[in-house]
Structure formats: structure tokens, C-alpha cells
Amino acid sequence: MIERAQLNEPRPSEASVIQMPAPTAWPIVLAFGLTLLCAGLVTTEAISFLGVLLSVAGSVGWFRNVLPHEVEEPQPVLLESPAIQTHRPEVQRLAVGSVRAWLPLEIYPVSAGVKGGVAGSVAMAFLAMLYGYLSHNSIWYPINLLVAGFSPSATDPGLADLTAFHVNALLLATVIHLSTSLLAGLLYGATLPMIPRHPVLLGGLVAPAVWSGLLYTTLDIINPVLNRNINWPWFVISQVGFGVVAGIVVARHSQIATSQRLPFAIRAGIEAPGAMPERRNE
């Protein structure tokens, strides 16, 4: 019993160290593998295959560091207390007149974004049908082209199919176009207050350019038929038309003040004396 107790006592050389988890790079390998696995979904299968290999290797390596026993390494223990010093003996105060910035102070209501989206969708639909009439003598060409990628049977429709009138295609195109336009209108209503001096510039040029660039890189996945037959100059013109009309409609609405300037007690709903008008009937 005496020998066992003596073995459990810390040695003098071990009293100044502590066991801490050893550093490992396997979590980074696992995260990089999962990133490649997701990136391969929109690129090639080889990227996903490499991501799977790295994910498995990172998982196995990480598990071996913690199971069945965690890998540890000794770290020295600093017994002396650090001296607290400062290079600024005086308190630095803000200059009088400087205030915290509140952004944005006023925003557009949701109804402004909805109206802007509807108006922009009408302008974009007019420009798209104008392109169909001028290029293929049919206003139904852009409508059928929009929904062709969502139909499993229309993998490679002919020109006669794309220029003919189809009731189902018209209804589906209306739902797709209107829903995306409403979302874009709500986005315009949320972002236009960030550039209050140039709302049409943001809505008519910057946003359509960003949106067209994103679609240019992903349209082959979303709608391959539309990607093969799309006319990009006319598509950009339609996007600009949508952006200009939606931006003007949203910008013409009156903005509503936000609660940025209100005290925290009022924003939290706390009835503090002096912070809000008192009720006369209480």
C-alpha cells in the first residue's frame, strides 16, 4: 500500500507542467474535404471524389486523436502572477458632438417592394416578348423558353414548339416570373435605403449586372434549354428595364422611420418613467 501511494504522488519535475490536448490539423482537413464535396456538386465529380477522400481521412485522423484516449502534451505552468501595466494612465473620452451612426434611419415599407416587383415584372415581360416578336415573330418564344427547362419531356424542343402558344407554359411562366420578381422587388426595397442619393443607379445598373453575372455562371444547371438559346444582350436589357422601373417605383414611396433613435427601454417594451408618455387613465 505504501509503494502504491508513493507511485501516485506527483514527481517534482511534473509539478510545474499540466497536460493539455495536443494540437491537430485533422479538423481543417475534414472541413476542406466537406467544402470540396459540396463544390463538386456544381463542378465535376472528381472534385467531390477528392472531397470524400479528404473527409474520410480527416474524420479517421481526428477520431484517432481523441479515441480511445485523448492525445495530450505537457505544457509549463507559470506560477508567478503577471504584472498589470497600462500605457494610458488617463481615460480617453470622445469629442463632444460625435454620435454613433444609425444605418439606415429610414426604410421603405414592404408594400413598396411588392409594387416595385410587379411593375418591374411587367416591364421585363414586355421587353422579353418584344425580343421574341422581333427575332422569331412570336411573343410566346421567351415564355416557352423560360419553362422548357422545367419540363422533363422537353429536353431539346424545336423552334415550332418554342414559338407556339401553350396554356400550361403560359401559366407556369407567369408563376415563375411573378414570384422571382416579387422577391427581387422586396430585395430592392431593403437595399435602396443604403444608397439614398442614387436609387435608380443601384436598381437599374448595379443590381442587374450582379444578377446577370450570377445567372451566367449557373444558368446551365438551372435551365439548360434556356442557357442554349438565350440571347444575353437582350436578357441584360430586360434586367435593366426591370431594375429601372422597380427602382423608380420603390424610390417614389415615402420612407418610414426605424427605431434606431429610440432608447433601448422603449424598443424592449419596458415602460420606464420619463422614457415614454404616461397613460392618463392609470
C-alpha positions, -999 to +999 in steps of 0.1 A: +000+000+000+028+024+008+045+017-025+013+023-045+007+056-027+042+067-034+037+060-071+005+081-073+023+112-059+034+138-085+070+139-091+089+171-085+096+175-122+059+170-131+046+196-106+053+226-129+036+211-160+000+204-170-014+180-196-033+198-224-049+185-256-023+182-283-029+204-314-041+187-346-047+197-382-073+170-389-104+193-383-091+216-410-086+186-434-122+175-426-136+210-433-117+213-465-129+179-476-165+188-470-160+221-489-147+202-519-175+177-516-201+205-519-181+223-546-181+192-568-219+193-570-217+223-593-183+215-610-171+179-617-173+145-600-135+144-594-138+174-570-164+156-550-144+123-550-113+142-537-136+158-510-148+124-499-112+111-495-102+141-475-133+140-454-128+103-445-091+109-438-099+139-416-125+120-397-103+090-391-073+111-381-094+133-358-111+102-341-077+086-335-066+117-317-094+115-292-104+078-291-100+057-270-077+082-252-072+118-259-037+127-271-022+152-247+011+171-244+027+187-213+025+225-210+045+245-185+027+262-157+036+298-149+035+302-111+042+340-109+013+364-114+017+388-144+021+425-135-008+446-148+005+477-165-010+503-188+004+528-211-026+551-209-029+564-173-058+587-183-092+578-197-097+589-233-131+605-238-150+611-271-151+646-285-183+665-279-207+663-308-196+628-321-225+604-322-229+567-332-241+561-367-275+546-372-280+529-406-305+530-421-325+556-404-355+552-427-366+522-448-392+516-475-424+496-465-429+461-477-457+473-500-432+494-519-411+463-527-442+444-538-454+472-561-419+477-575-416+439-582-449+438-600-441+469-621-407+456-629-421+422-639-444+439-664-416+459-679-393+429-682-421+407-697-428+434-723-391+436-733-388+398-735-419+394-757-406+423-779-374+403-784-395+372-793-415+391-818-385+407-834-363+376-836-388+348-841-421+366-850-437+351-818-443+367-784-446+331-770-409+323-777-394+337-744-424+323-724-419+287-737-381+291-734-384+300-697-404+269-688-387+245-712-360+236-687-386+227-660-404+201-683-388+166-682-401+158-717-388+190-733-351+183-732-345+197-767-376+214-780-378+226-816-384+261-829-420+252-838-427+242-802-410+273-787-430+297-810-464+281-805-489+290-778-492+266-748-516+273-720-496+253-694-464+270-704-480+304-700-494+296-665-461+281-653-441+310-667-464+335-650-459+319-617-421+317-621-417+352-634-440+368-608-426+350-578-390+359-587-400+395-595-417+399-561-386+386-543-364+410-563-387+438-555-385+431-518-347+430-521-348+464-538-369+478-510-344+466-485-312+477-503-322+510-518-320+529-485-283+520-484-277+543-514-304+570-509-289+595-534-287+572-563-316+546-561-320+543-599-283+537-603-284+508-579-317+494-591-311+499-628-274+491-633-256+476-603-283+450-593-290+438-629-252+435-636-247+414-605-279+393-611-269+387-648-234+376-638-247+351-613-272+337-638-244+335-665-224+311-643-253+290-630-280+290-658-266+258-674-276+240-641-309+258-635-323+257-671-301+241-697-326+247-725-327+284-717-289+285-715-285+271-750-310+295-766-307+327-746-297+360-761-276+376-734-277+412-747-315+412-747-315+394-714-294+422-698-316+448-714-346+431-699-329+430-665-320+467-667-356+475-677-368+456-646-343+474-624-351+509-636-388+505-633-387+487-599-362+512-586-383+542-596-415+527-582-398+519-549-380+552-546-412+572-551-427+557-519-424+575-486-400+560-462-408+550-427-386+558-397-369+529-379-365+526-342-327+532-342-330+565-323-354+552-297-340+542-263-335+505-256-362+506-229-388+516-254-376+492-281-377+464-255-413+474-244-403+485-209-425+513-195-398+533-178-409+567-162-398+595-183-389+574-213-424+572-228-456+592-224-476+583-193-511+569-196-537+593-183-562+567-173-538+549-149 
